[in-house]
């Protein structure tokens, strides 16, 4: 079983610093509209990036597994936050919108590979949010 670690430290006000096990170090803050510092990572940014980057890596893996020649790939992620009466909130839905250009395989095969990428995305499978894929596929 893999174990991942992270460390955070309070740096005053709404600012923190984080150390990731892979060597990345950075400031983070609450979003500016919640009294945070602008231009640094927020937990909400990290949440969306975690889902999107994990899915990205699994798309690359699935393309290789399905022997699909991937010419280009990018993916935008959008998270919809639901606010509750008690002022709590959660990400209700995460939509990943991959844009791919591939060569030599039918669209149905590419869609199966994208579905497999979602199935094997550790982060996406760990979310309680609904996760949907809205692909744009170009076959050359």
BELPEMO-V950878 format. One record per run of one state. SS is the DSSP state (helix for helix, strand for strand, loop for the rest). FROM is the first residue (numbers start at 1). TO is the last residue. If there is no record, write none. Layout:
ss->{SS | SS}
from->{FROM | FROM}
to->{TO | TO}
//
This chain:
ss->{loop | strand | loop | strand | loop | strand | loop | helix | loop | strand | loop | helix | loop | strand | loop | strand | loop | helix | loop | helix | loop | strand | loop | strand | loop}
from->{1 | 6 | 11 | 15 | 21 | 25 | 30 | 32 | 35 | 41 | 42 | 43 | 66 | 69 | 84 | 89 | 104 | 107 | 120 | 122 | 127 | 130 | 134 | 136 | 140}
to->{5 | 10 | 14 | 20 | 24 | 29 | 31 | 34 | 40 | 41 | 42 | 65 | 68 | 83 | 88 | 103 | 106 | 119 | 121 | 126 | 129 | 133 | 135 | 139 | 140}
//
